[in-house]
Amino acid sequence: MAWPSRRAGWPRGVNTPSVASGGHRRSRWNGVVGESEPYMVSRAVIFDLFCTLVSPEDVWPARFNRERAAALALEVDPAAFESFWWTDGMERYVGEPVADLLRKSASLQGLDTAAEAVAAALAVYGEYHDRALASPRSEVLTGLEGLRERGYALALLSNADDREVANWHRSPLSQLIPDALFSYQIGSVKPDLPAYEAVLSRLGVPAESVVYVGDGGSSEFEGARRAGIQHIICITGFGTEAGLRPHSAIKEASTLADVAVPSVRGIVPYLNSLR
C-alpha cells in the first residue's frame, strides 16, 4: 500500500451530482482567460484537500511540530512517538482511530495514559486542521462557487485520518463539496486505485470525463492517470508559500499535470478550454 507523504499535503456540489452535457469541441489550452460557451461536455472535478484547498500551515505558529506537540500533551517520549507515528501509526489513514493509536503509542512506551492526556493530544494534533477548514481563503471559495455555477459536479478525495477532518462538516467547503471521501472512511489511500474508483462511483461519471485537481503529493497524479483520469491540474500556491515541498518537487509534480496554477481560482480558464 502506498502511504501519504508527511510533507506533501496531509492526510484534498450537490448531494446527487448532476453533470451537464452538450457540445464536444475541445480547444488547446493557452492560458488565455475567456468566457465559457453556453454548453459543456460532461465533466466533474475531483479535488484533493490539504495543500490544495486549505493548508494547516497557513494558521499554525512558526516552527510548530505537530507530532512533538501531541507527544508532549500525551506525556510520552517525542522521538519514540514520532517513530511510531510514521510507521505503525500510518494505519490512521485507512481507518484506525487516532485516539486508539495515541493510546497504543503510550502503551508501547510502558505507559498507562490518562483519558485527559489523550484528549489533550487529540486537541493539539487537530487544532490547526480545524482552523484551516473553518476559514478557507476567499479565493478558494470563489473558485468553487464559480465551478458550481458553471454546472460542474464537485467531489473531494483526501488522504486524511479521523481527527484531521473531524470538523469537515463545519467547514464552508462542505457546503460546496458535500461529496467528500476520506481515506480513513473508505480504507484506501491515494495513489491506490480503489480510492479513485470510490470517488468516481460516488460521482457516477466515467473517469475520462473528470478533471483531477491536487498538489501532487502522495503520487496522486500517477494514481489518477492509472484510474483513467485524463485531465490533471496542479495547484502550486500552498506548497510554494509554506515551503512544504522543495521547488524541485513542485516542478516535478507540475510536469505530471496538464497545467499548473497557483490556486483554485486559476483553473476555470483551463476547464473552459476543454469545452
MIDOSE-1310 file (N, C-alpha, C; in nm, 2 decimals, decimal comma, always signed):
residues 275
mawp	+0,08/-0,12/+0,00/+0,00/+0,00/+0,00/+0,09/+0,12/+0,00; +0,05/+0,22/-0,08/+0,12/+0,35/-0,08/+0,07/+0,44/+0,02; +0,16/+0,50/+0,10/+0,12/+0,59/+0,21/+0,14/+0,73/+0,17; +0,07/+0,83/+0,23/+0,09/+0,97/+0,20/+0,22/+1,02/+0,25
srra	+0,28/+1,11/+0,18/+0,40/+1,18/+0,22/+0,37/+1,27/+0,33; +0,46/+1,27/+0,44/+0,43/+1,36/+0,55/+0,45/+1,50/+0,52; +0,51/+1,54/+0,41/+0,54/+1,68/+0,37/+0,46/+1,72/+0,25; +0,38/+1,64/+0,20/+0,32/+1,68/+0,07/+0,17/+1,68/+0,07
gwpr	+0,11/+1,75/+0,16/-0,03/+1,77/+0,16/-0,09/+1,66/+0,25; -0,11/+1,69/+0,38/-0,15/+1,58/+0,47/-0,29/+1,54/+0,43; -0,25/+1,41/+0,47/-0,35/+1,34/+0,51/-0,30/+1,37/+0,65; -0,75/+1,65/-0,04/-0,76/+1,73/-0,08/-0,83/+1,65/-0,04
gvnt	-2,14/+2,16/-0,58/-2,17/+2,03/-0,53/-2,32/+2,02/-0,50; -2,33/+1,89/-0,51/-2,46/+1,86/-0,48/-2,47/+1,72/-0,42; -2,57/+1,68/-0,34/-2,57/+1,55/-0,28/-2,58/+1,44/-0,39; -2,66/+1,46/-0,49/-2,66/+1,37/-0,60/-2,61/+1,45/-0,72
psva	-2,48/+1,45/-0,76/-2,43/+1,53/-0,86/-2,50/+1,52/-0,99; -2,53/+1,63/-1,05/-2,58/+1,63/-1,19/-2,48/+1,70/-1,28; -2,43/+1,63/-1,37/-2,33/+1,68/-1,46/-2,39/+1,72/-1,60; -2,37/+1,84/-1,64/-2,43/+1,88/-1,76/-2,35/+1,82/-1,88
sggh	-2,42/+1,81/-1,99/-2,36/+1,76/-2,11/-2,40/+1,84/-2,23; -2,33/+1,83/-2,34/-2,36/+1,91/-2,45/-2,26/+1,89/-2,56; -2,19/+2,01/-2,61/-2,10/+2,01/-2,72/-1,98/+1,93/-2,70; -1,90/+1,90/-2,80/-1,78/+1,82/-2,79/-1,66/+1,89/-2,84
rrsr	-1,66/+2,02/-2,86/-1,54/+2,09/-2,91/-1,44/+2,10/-2,79; -1,31/+2,07/-2,83/-1,20/+2,09/-2,73/-1,10/+2,19/-2,80; -1,06/+2,29/-2,72/-0,97/+2,38/-2,76/-0,84/+2,37/-2,69; -0,73/+2,41/-2,76/-0,60/+2,40/-2,70/-0,58/+2,50/-2,59
wngv	-0,53/+2,45/-2,47/-0,51/+2,54/-2,36/-0,39/+2,64/-2,39; -0,42/+2,77/-2,38/-0,31/+2,86/-2,40/-0,30/+2,97/-2,29; -0,37/+2,94/-2,18/-0,37/+3,03/-2,06/-0,44/+3,16/-2,08; -0,52/+3,18/-2,18/-0,60/+3,30/-2,20/-0,73/+3,28/-2,14
vges	-0,77/+3,38/-2,05/-0,90/+3,38/-1,99/-1,00/+3,41/-2,09; -1,11/+3,33/-2,09/-1,22/+3,37/-2,18/-1,35/+3,32/-2,12; -1,46/+3,37/-2,16/-1,59/+3,33/-2,12/-1,62/+3,20/-2,18; -1,69/+3,12/-2,10/-1,73/+2,98/-2,15/-1,84/+2,99/-2,25
epym	-1,85/+2,88/-2,32/-1,96/+2,86/-2,41/-2,09/+2,83/-2,33; -2,21/+2,84/-2,38/-2,33/+2,81/-2,31/-2,36/+2,66/-2,30; -2,26/+2,58/-2,33/-2,27/+2,43/-2,32/-2,14/+2,37/-2,28; -2,14/+2,25/-2,23/-2,02/+2,18/-2,20/-2,03/+2,03/-2,21
vsra	-1,91/+1,97/-2,23/-1,91/+1,82/-2,23/-1,93/+1,78/-2,09; -1,97/+1,65/-2,07/-1,99/+1,60/-1,93/-1,86/+1,61/-1,86; -1,87/+1,67/-1,74/-1,75/+1,69/-1,66/-1,77/+1,71/-1,51; -1,68/+1,65/-1,43/-1,68/+1,67/-1,29/-1,54/+1,70/-1,25
vifd	-1,52/+1,76/-1,13/-1,39/+1,80/-1,08/-1,37/+1,73/-0,94; -1,27/+1,66/-0,93/-1,23/+1,59/-0,80/-1,11/+1,67/-0,74; -1,13/+1,71/-0,62/-1,02/+1,79/-0,55/-0,95/+1,71/-0,44; -0,82/+1,73/-0,43/-0,75/+1,70/-0,31/-0,79/+1,80/-0,21
lfct	-0,76/+1,78/-0,08/-0,79/+1,88/+0,02/-0,67/+1,96/+0,08; -0,59/+1,89/+0,15/-0,48/+1,97/+0,22/-0,37/+2,01/+0,12; -0,33/+2,13/+0,12/-0,23/+2,19/+0,03/-0,29/+2,21/-0,11; -0,42/+2,19/-0,13/-0,49/+2,22/-0,25/-0,60/+2,32/-0,22
lvsp	-0,69/+2,29/-0,13/-0,80/+2,38/-0,09/-0,77/+2,46/+0,04; -0,70/+2,39/+0,13/-0,66/+2,46/+0,26/-0,53/+2,40/+0,30; -0,46/+2,47/+0,39/-0,34/+2,42/+0,45/-0,33/+2,46/+0,59; -0,31/+2,36/+0,69/-0,29/+2,40/+0,83/-0,17/+2,49/+0,85
edvw	-0,07/+2,48/+0,76/+0,05/+2,56/+0,78/+0,02/+2,71/+0,76; -0,10/+2,74/+0,70/-0,15/+2,88/+0,69/-0,17/+2,94/+0,83; -0,20/+2,86/+0,92/-0,25/+2,91/+1,05/-0,17/+2,87/+1,17; -0,08/+2,77/+1,16/-0,01/+2,73/+1,28/+0,12/+2,81/+1,30
parf	+0,17/+2,81/+1,42/+0,28/+2,90/+1,45/+0,41/+2,86/+1,38; +0,50/+2,95/+1,37/+0,63/+2,92/+1,31/+0,70/+2,81/+1,39; +0,76/+2,72/+1,32/+0,84/+2,61/+1,38/+0,75/+2,52/+1,46; +0,62/+2,52/+1,44/+0,53/+2,42/+1,51/+0,56/+2,28/+1,46
nrer	+0,57/+2,19/+1,55/+0,59/+2,05/+1,51/+0,47/+1,97/+1,57; +0,38/+1,93/+1,49/+0,25/+1,87/+1,54/+0,27/+1,74/+1,61; +0,36/+1,66/+1,56/+0,39/+1,53/+1,63/+0,45/+1,55/+1,77; +0,55/+1,64/+1,78/+0,61/+1,67/+1,90/+0,51/+1,73/+2,00
aaal	+0,42/+1,82/+1,96/+0,32/+1,88/+2,04/+0,23/+1,77/+2,10; +0,19/+1,68/+2,01/+0,10/+1,57/+2,05/+0,16/+1,48/+2,15; +0,29/+1,45/+2,13/+0,37/+1,37/+2,22/+0,38/+1,43/+2,36; +0,41/+1,56/+2,36/+0,42/+1,63/+2,49/+0,29/+1,63/+2,57
alev	+0,18/+1,65/+2,49/+0,04/+1,65/+2,56/+0,01/+1,51/+2,61; +0,06/+1,41/+2,54/+0,03/+1,27/+2,58/+0,13/+1,23/+2,69; +0,23/+1,31/+2,71/+0,33/+1,28/+2,81/+0,41/+1,15/+2,78; +0,45/+1,14/+2,65/+0,54/+1,03/+2,61/+0,66/+1,09/+2,54
dpaa	+0,76/+1,00/+2,52/+0,89/+1,05/+2,46/+0,86/+1,09/+2,31; +0,89/+1,22/+2,28/+0,86/+1,26/+2,14/+0,93/+1,19/+2,03; +1,05/+1,15/+2,05/+1,13/+1,07/+1,94/+1,06/+0,94/+1,92; +1,03/+0,87/+2,02/+0,97/+0,74/+2,01/+0,83/+0,75/+1,95
fesf	+0,76/+0,85/+1,99/+0,62/+0,87/+1,94/+0,63/+0,90/+1,79; +0,72/+0,99/+1,74/+0,73/+1,02/+1,60/+0,77/+0,90/+1,52; +0,86/+0,82/+1,57/+0,89/+0,69/+1,50/+0,77/+0,60/+1,48; +0,69/+0,59/+1,59/+0,57/+0,51/+1,58/+0,47/+0,57/+1,48
wwtd	+0,46/+0,70/+1,49/+0,35/+0,77/+1,42/+0,37/+0,76/+1,26; +0,49/+0,75/+1,22/+0,51/+0,74/+1,07/+0,54/+0,60/+1,03; +0,52/+0,50/+1,11/+0,53/+0,36/+1,07/+0,39/+0,29/+1,10; +0,38/+0,23/+1,22/+0,26/+0,16/+1,25/+0,14/+0,26/+1,26
gmer	+0,17/+0,38/+1,30/+0,07/+0,48/+1,31/+0,00/+0,53/+1,19; +0,06/+0,49/+1,07/+0,00/+0,52/+0,94/-0,13/+0,45/+0,92; -0,16/+0,36/+1,00/-0,29/+0,29/+0,99/-0,40/+0,39/+1,01; -0,37/+0,50/+1,07/-0,48/+0,60/+1,09/-0,54/+0,65/+0,96
yvge	-0,47/+0,64/+0,85/-0,52/+0,68/+0,72/-0,61/+0,58/+0,65; -0,62/+0,46/+0,71/-0,71/+0,36/+0,65/-0,81/+0,31/+0,75; -0,83/+0,39/+0,86/-0,94/+0,36/+0,95/-0,92/+0,34/+1,09; -0,79/+0,33/+1,13/-0,76/+0,31/+1,28/-0,78/+0,45/+1,34
pvad	-0,87/+0,46/+1,44/-0,89/+0,59/+1,51/-0,76/+0,65/+1,57; -0,75/+0,78/+1,55/-0,63/+0,84/+1,61/-0,62/+0,82/+1,76; -0,73/+0,83/+1,83/-0,73/+0,82/+1,97/-0,67/+0,68/+2,01; -0,71/+0,57/+1,94/-0,66/+0,44/+1,97/-0,51/+0,43/+1,95
llrk	-0,46/+0,50/+1,85/-0,32/+0,49/+1,82/-0,24/+0,58/+1,92; -0,30/+0,68/+1,97/-0,23/+0,76/+2,07/-0,22/+0,67/+2,20; -0,32/+0,60/+2,23/-0,31/+0,51/+2,35/-0,21/+0,40/+2,32; -0,21/+0,35/+2,20/-0,11/+0,24/+2,17/+0,03/+0,29/+2,17
sasl	+0,05/+0,41/+2,13/+0,19/+0,46/+2,13/+0,24/+0,47/+2,27; +0,15/+0,52/+2,37/+0,19/+0,53/+2,51/+0,21/+0,39/+2,57; +0,13/+0,29/+2,53/+0,14/+0,16/+2,58/+0,27/+0,10/+2,54; +0,32/+0,12/+2,42/+0,45/+0,07/+2,37/+0,56/+0,13/+2,45
qgld	+0,54/+0,24/+2,51/+0,64/+0,30/+2,60/+0,62/+0,26/+2,74; +0,53/+0,17/+2,77/+0,51/+0,12/+2,90/+0,43/+0,21/+2,99; +0,35/+0,30/+2,93/+0,28/+0,40/+3,00/+0,13/+0,37/+2,99; +0,06/+0,39/+3,10/-0,09/+0,39/+3,10/-0,14/+0,53/+3,10
taae	-0,17/+0,58/+2,98/-0,20/+0,72/+2,97/-0,35/+0,75/+3,01; -0,36/+0,86/+3,09/-0,49/+0,90/+3,13/-0,58/+0,95/+3,02; -0,71/+0,94/+3,03/-0,80/+0,99/+2,93/-0,78/+1,14/+2,90; -0,75/+1,21/+3,01/-0,73/+1,36/+2,99/-0,61/+1,39/+2,90
avaa	-0,50/+1,31/+2,91/-0,39/+1,33/+2,83/-0,42/+1,29/+2,68; -0,49/+1,19/+2,66/-0,53/+1,15/+2,52/-0,62/+1,26/+2,46; -0,71/+1,32/+2,54/-0,79/+1,43/+2,49/-0,71/+1,55/+2,45; -0,61/+1,58/+2,54/-0,52/+1,69/+2,51/-0,44/+1,67/+2,39
alav	-0,39/+1,55/+2,37/-0,31/+1,52/+2,25/-0,40/+1,53/+2,12; -0,52/+1,48/+2,13/-0,61/+1,49/+2,02/-0,64/+1,64/+1,98; -0,65/+1,72/+2,08/-0,68/+1,86/+2,06/-0,57/+1,93/+1,99; -0,45/+1,91/+2,04/-0,33/+1,98/+1,97/-0,30/+1,92/+1,84
ygey	-0,33/+1,79/+1,82/-0,30/+1,72/+1,69/-0,39/+1,78/+1,58; -0,51/+1,81/+1,62/-0,61/+1,85/+1,51/-0,64/+2,00/+1,51; -0,59/+2,08/+1,61/-0,63/+2,22/+1,62/-0,61/+2,30/+1,50; -0,50/+2,29/+1,43/-0,48/+2,38/+1,31/-0,54/+2,33/+1,19
hdra	-0,57/+2,20/+1,18/-0,66/+2,15/+1,07/-0,80/+2,20/+1,09; -0,85/+2,20/+1,22/-0,98/+2,26/+1,24/-0,98/+2,41/+1,19; -0,88/+2,48/+1,23/-0,88/+2,63/+1,20/-0,87/+2,65/+1,05; -0,79/+2,57/+0,98/-0,78/+2,58/+0,83/-0,91/+2,55/+0,77
lasp	-0,98/+2,45/+0,81/-1,11/+2,41/+0,75/-1,21/+2,51/+0,78; -1,21/+2,58/+0,89/-1,31/+2,67/+0,93/-1,30/+2,80/+0,85; -1,18/+2,83/+0,80/-1,15/+2,96/+0,73/-1,08/+2,95/+0,60; -1,13/+2,88/+0,50/-1,06/+2,87/+0,37/-1,04/+3,01/+0,31
rsev	-0,94/+3,02/+0,23/-0,92/+3,15/+0,16/-1,03/+3,19/+0,07; -1,06/+3,31/+0,07/-1,18/+3,36/-0,01/-1,16/+3,32/-0,16; -1,04/+3,32/-0,21/-1,02/+3,29/-0,35/-1,06/+3,15/-0,38; -1,04/+3,06/-0,28/-1,08/+2,92/-0,29/-1,23/+2,91/-0,30
ltgl	-1,30/+2,97/-0,21/-1,45/+2,97/-0,21/-1,50/+3,02/-0,33; -1,45/+3,14/-0,38/-1,49/+3,20/-0,50/-1,47/+3,11/-0,62; -1,36/+3,04/-0,63/-1,33/+2,95/-0,74/-1,43/+2,83/-0,74; -1,46/+2,77/-0,62/-1,55/+2,66/-0,61/-1,69/+2,70/-0,65
eglr	-1,73/+2,82/-0,60/-1,86/+2,87/-0,64/-1,88/+2,89/-0,79; -1,77/+2,94/-0,85/-1,77/+2,96/-0,99/-1,79/+2,83/-1,07; -1,72/+2,72/-1,02/-1,74/+2,59/-1,09/-1,88/+2,54/-1,08; -1,94/+2,55/-0,96/-2,08/+2,51/-0,94/-2,17/+2,59/-1,03
ergy	-2,15/+2,72/-1,04/-2,23/+2,80/-1,13/-2,22/+2,75/-1,27; -2,11/+2,70/-1,31/-2,09/+2,65/-1,45/-2,14/+2,51/-1,47; -2,19/+2,45/-1,37/-2,25/+2,32/-1,38/-2,16/+2,20/-1,36; -2,04/+2,23/-1,30/-1,95/+2,11/-1,27/-2,00/+2,05/-1,14
alal	-1,99/+1,91/-1,14/-2,01/+1,84/-1,02/-1,88/+1,83/-0,95; -1,88/+1,86/-0,82/-1,76/+1,87/-0,74/-1,75/+1,75/-0,64; -1,63/+1,70/-0,62/-1,61/+1,59/-0,52/-1,47/+1,61/-0,46; -1,45/+1,54/-0,35/-1,32/+1,56/-0,28/-1,27/+1,42/-0,25
lsna	-1,14/+1,40/-0,27/-1,07/+1,27/-0,23/-0,95/+1,30/-0,15; -0,94/+1,27/-0,03/-0,83/+1,32/+0,06/-0,78/+1,20/+0,14; -0,64/+1,19/+0,15/-0,58/+1,11/+0,25/-0,58/+1,18/+0,38; -0,67/+1,13/+0,47/-0,69/+1,20/+0,60/-0,73/+1,10/+0,70
ddre	-0,69/+1,13/+0,83/-0,74/+1,05/+0,94/-0,86/+1,11/+1,00; -0,92/+1,04/+1,10/-1,05/+1,08/+1,15/-1,03/+1,22/+1,23; -0,92/+1,24/+1,29/-0,91/+1,37/+1,36/-0,88/+1,49/+1,28; -0,81/+1,47/+1,17/-0,77/+1,58/+1,08/-0,90/+1,64/+1,02
vanw	-1,00/+1,56/+0,99/-1,12/+1,61/+0,92/-1,24/+1,60/+1,01; -1,22/+1,59/+1,14/-1,33/+1,58/+1,24/-1,43/+1,69/+1,22; -1,39/+1,81/+1,18/-1,48/+1,92/+1,17/-1,50/+1,96/+1,03; -1,49/+1,87/+0,94/-1,52/+1,90/+0,80/-1,66/+1,95/+0,78
hrsp	-1,75/+1,89/+0,85/-1,89/+1,92/+0,84/-1,92/+2,07/+0,88; -1,83/+2,13/+0,95/-1,84/+2,27/+0,99/-1,78/+2,37/+0,89; -1,70/+2,31/+0,80/-1,63/+2,40/+0,70/-1,72/+2,45/+0,59; -1,70/+2,57/+0,55/-1,77/+2,63/+0,43/-1,75/+2,54/+0,31
lsql	-1,64/+2,47/+0,31/-1,61/+2,38/+0,19/-1,71/+2,27/+0,18; -1,76/+2,22/+0,29/-1,85/+2,11/+0,29/-1,98/+2,15/+0,23; -2,02/+2,28/+0,23/-2,14/+2,32/+0,16/-2,12/+2,33/+0,01; -2,00/+2,34/-0,03/-1,97/+2,35/-0,18/-1,93/+2,21/-0,23
ipda	-1,88/+2,12/-0,15/-1,83/+1,99/-0,19/-1,89/+1,89/-0,09; -2,02/+1,86/-0,09/-2,07/+1,76/+0,00/-2,03/+1,62/-0,03; -1,99/+1,59/-0,15/-1,94/+1,46/-0,19/-1,79/+1,45/-0,15; -1,76/+1,42/-0,03/-1,62/+1,42/+0,02/-1,59/+1,28/+0,07
lfsy	-1,48/+1,22/+0,02/-1,44/+1,09/+0,06/-1,30/+1,10/+0,12; -1,29/+1,05/+0,24/-1,17/+1,05/+0,32/-1,11/+0,91/+0,33; -0,98/+0,89/+0,32/-0,92/+0,76/+0,32/-0,95/+0,68/+0,44; -0,96/+0,74/+0,56/-0,99/+0,67/+0,68/-1,13/+0,60/+0,67
qigs	-1,22/+0,66/+0,59/-1,36/+0,61/+0,58/-1,36/+0,50/+0,47; -1,29/+0,51/+0,36/-1,30/+0,42/+0,26/-1,20/+0,31/+0,26; -1,10/+0,32/+0,36/-1,00/+0,22/+0,38/-0,90/+0,21/+0,27; -0,88/+0,31/+0,19/-0,78/+0,31/+0,08/-0,72/+0,45/+0,06
vkpd	-0,59/+0,46/+0,04/-0,53/+0,59/+0,02/-0,48/+0,61/-0,12; -0,48/+0,73/-0,16/-0,41/+0,77/-0,29/-0,26/+0,74/-0,27; -0,20/+0,68/-0,37/-0,24/+0,67/-0,51/-0,30/+0,53/-0,55; -0,35/+0,45/-0,45/-0,41/+0,32/-0,48/-0,54/+0,34/-0,56
lpay	-0,56/+0,25/-0,65/-0,67/+0,26/-0,75/-0,81/+0,26/-0,68; -0,83/+0,17/-0,57/-0,96/+0,17/-0,51/-1,01/+0,31/-0,46; -0,91/+0,40/-0,42/-0,95/+0,53/-0,37/-1,02/+0,61/-0,49; -0,96/+0,60/-0,60/-1,02/+0,68/-0,72/-1,15/+0,61/-0,77
eavl	-1,15/+0,48/-0,76/-1,27/+0,41/-0,80/-1,39/+0,45/-0,71; -1,36/+0,47/-0,58/-1,47/+0,50/-0,49/-1,53/+0,64/-0,52; -1,44/+0,74/-0,55/-1,50/+0,87/-0,58/-1,56/+0,88/-0,71; -1,51/+0,80/-0,81/-1,58/+0,80/-0,94/-1,71/+0,73/-0,93
srlg	-1,72/+0,63/-0,85/-1,85/+0,57/-0,83/-1,95/+0,66/-0,76; -1,90/+0,74/-0,66/-1,99/+0,83/-0,59/-2,04/+0,94/-0,69; -1,95/+0,98/-0,78/-2,00/+1,08/-0,88/-2,09/+1,02/-0,99; -2,06/+0,90/-1,02/-2,14/+0,83/-1,12/-2,11/+0,88/-1,26
vpae	-1,98/+0,91/-1,28/-1,93/+0,96/-1,41/-1,81/+0,87/-1,45; -1,78/+0,86/-1,58/-1,66/+0,79/-1,63/-1,54/+0,87/-1,60; -1,43/+0,80/-1,58/-1,30/+0,87/-1,55/-1,26/+0,97/-1,66; -1,29/+0,94/-1,78/-1,24/+1,03/-1,89/-1,32/+1,16/-1,89
svvy	-1,43/+1,17/-1,82/-1,50/+1,30/-1,81/-1,47/+1,38/-1,69; -1,36/+1,34/-1,62/-1,33/+1,40/-1,49/-1,20/+1,48/-1,50; -1,19/+1,59/-1,42/-1,07/+1,67/-1,40/-1,02/+1,65/-1,26; -0,90/+1,61/-1,24/-0,84/+1,60/-1,10/-0,76/+1,72/-1,07
vgdg	-0,78/+1,77/-0,95/-0,70/+1,89/-0,90/-0,63/+1,86/-0,77; -0,50/+1,87/-0,76/-0,43/+1,85/-0,64/-0,29/+1,92/-0,64; -0,22/+1,89/-0,54/-0,08/+1,95/-0,53/+0,03/+1,85/-0,57; -0,01/+1,72/-0,60/+0,08/+1,62/-0,65/+0,14/+1,54/-0,54
gsse	+0,11/+1,56/-0,41/+0,16/+1,48/-0,30/+0,10/+1,34/-0,31; +0,18/+1,25/-0,24/+0,13/+1,11/-0,23/+0,12/+1,04/-0,37; +0,19/+1,09/-0,47/+0,18/+1,03/-0,61/+0,04/+1,03/-0,66; -0,04/+1,13/-0,62/-0,18/+1,13/-0,65/-0,20/+1,15/-0,80
fega	-0,11/+1,22/-0,87/-0,13/+1,23/-1,02/-0,11/+1,10/-1,09; -0,01/+1,03/-1,05/+0,01/+0,90/-1,11/-0,10/+0,81/-1,09; -0,16/+0,81/-0,97/-0,28/+0,73/-0,94/-0,40/+0,77/-1,02; -0,41/+0,90/-1,04/-0,53/+0,95/-1,12/-0,51/+0,90/-1,26
rrag	-0,39/+0,91/-1,32/-0,37/+0,86/-1,46/-0,41/+0,71/-1,47; -0,36/+0,63/-1,37/-0,39/+0,49/-1,38/-0,54/+0,46/-1,37; -0,61/+0,55/-1,30/-0,76/+0,53/-1,29/-0,83/+0,58/-1,41; -0,76/+0,63/-1,51/-0,82/+0,67/-1,64/-0,86/+0,82/-1,65
iqhi	-0,82/+0,89/-1,54/-0,85/+1,04/-1,55/-0,75/+1,11/-1,64; -0,80/+1,18/-1,74/-0,72/+1,23/-1,85/-0,67/+1,38/-1,83; -0,74/+1,45/-1,74/-0,71/+1,59/-1,72/-0,67/+1,62/-1,57; -0,55/+1,67/-1,55/-0,50/+1,69/-1,42/-0,44/+1,83/-1,41
icit	-0,48/+1,90/-1,30/-0,44/+2,04/-1,27/-0,36/+2,04/-1,14; -0,24/+2,09/-1,14/-0,16/+2,10/-1,02/-0,17/+2,24/-0,96; -0,20/+2,24/-0,83/-0,21/+2,36/-0,75/-0,08/+2,38/-0,68; -0,01/+2,49/-0,71/+0,13/+2,51/-0,66/+0,14/+2,61/-0,54
gfgt	+0,03/+2,69/-0,52/+0,04/+2,80/-0,42/+0,08/+2,77/-0,28; +0,01/+2,67/-0,22/+0,03/+2,64/-0,08/+0,17/+2,58/-0,06; +0,21/+2,49/-0,15/+0,34/+2,43/-0,13/+0,45/+2,53/-0,14; +0,44/+2,62/-0,24/+0,54/+2,73/-0,26/+0,54/+2,82/-0,14
eagl	+0,43/+2,87/-0,10/+0,42/+2,97/+0,01/+0,47/+2,92/+0,14; +0,43/+2,80/+0,18/+0,46/+2,75/+0,31/+0,60/+2,68/+0,31; +0,66/+2,66/+0,20/+0,78/+2,59/+0,19/+0,77/+2,44/+0,23; +0,65/+2,38/+0,20/+0,63/+2,25/+0,24/+0,70/+2,15/+0,16
rphs	+0,73/+2,19/+0,03/+0,79/+2,10/-0,06/+0,90/+2,17/-0,13; +1,02/+2,11/-0,16/+1,12/+2,18/-0,23/+1,07/+2,21/-0,37; +1,14/+2,32/-0,43/+1,10/+2,37/-0,56/+1,10/+2,26/-0,66; +1,20/+2,17/-0,65/+1,22/+2,06/-0,75/+1,10/+1,97/-0,74
aike	+1,05/+1,94/-0,62/+0,93/+1,85/-0,61/+0,81/+1,91/-0,67; +0,79/+2,04/-0,65/+0,68/+2,11/-0,71/+0,69/+2,12/-0,86; +0,81/+2,14/-0,91/+0,83/+2,14/-1,05/+0,80/+2,00/-1,11; +0,84/+1,90/-1,04/+0,82/+1,76/-1,09/+0,67/+1,73/-1,10
astl	+0,60/+1,77/-0,99/+0,46/+1,75/-0,99/+0,39/+1,82/-1,10; +0,43/+1,94/-1,13/+0,37/+2,02/-1,23/+0,39/+1,95/-1,37; +0,50/+1,89/-1,39/+0,53/+1,82/-1,52/+0,43/+1,70/-1,54; +0,38/+1,65/-1,43/+0,29/+1,53/-1,44/+0,15/+1,57/-1,46
adva	+0,12/+1,70/-1,45/-0,01/+1,76/-1,47/-0,02/+1,82/-1,61; -0,14/+1,85/-1,65/-0,16/+1,92/-1,78/-0,13/+2,07/-1,77; -0,16/+2,12/-1,65/-0,13/+2,27/-1,63/-0,11/+2,29/-1,48; -0,03/+2,39/-1,44/-0,01/+2,42/-1,30/-0,05/+2,56/-1,28
vpsv	-0,13/+2,59/-1,18/-0,18/+2,72/-1,14/-0,16/+2,74/-0,99; -0,15/+2,87/-0,95/-0,13/+2,89/-0,80/-0,25/+2,85/-0,71; -0,37/+2,87/-0,76/-0,48/+2,84/-0,67/-0,60/+2,80/-0,76; -0,71/+2,76/-0,68/-0,83/+2,71/-0,75/-0,89/+2,82/-0,84
rgiv	-0,87/+2,94/-0,81/-0,93/+3,05/-0,89/-0,87/+3,04/-1,03; -0,75/+2,99/-1,05/-0,69/+2,99/-1,18/-0,73/+2,87/-1,27; -0,82/+2,78/-1,22/-0,84/+2,66/-1,30/-0,95/+2,68/-1,41; -1,04/+2,78/-1,39/-1,15/+2,79/-1,48/-1,11/+2,81/-1,62
pyln	-1,01/+2,89/-1,65/-0,97/+2,91/-1,79/-0,93/+2,78/-1,86; -0,86/+2,69/-1,78/-0,82/+2,56/-1,84/-0,94/+2,48/-1,86; -1,03/+2,48/-1,77/-1,16/+2,40/-1,79/-1,24/+2,45/-1,90; -1,24/+2,58/-1,92/-1,31/+2,63/-2,04/-1,25/+2,58/-2,17
slr	-1,12/+2,56/-2,17/-1,05/+2,52/-2,29/-1,09/+2,37/-2,33; -1,14/+2,30/-2,24/-1,18/+2,16/-2,26/-1,32/+2,15/-2,32; -1,39/+2,26/-2,33/-1,53/+2,25/-2,38/-1,54/+2,25/-2,53
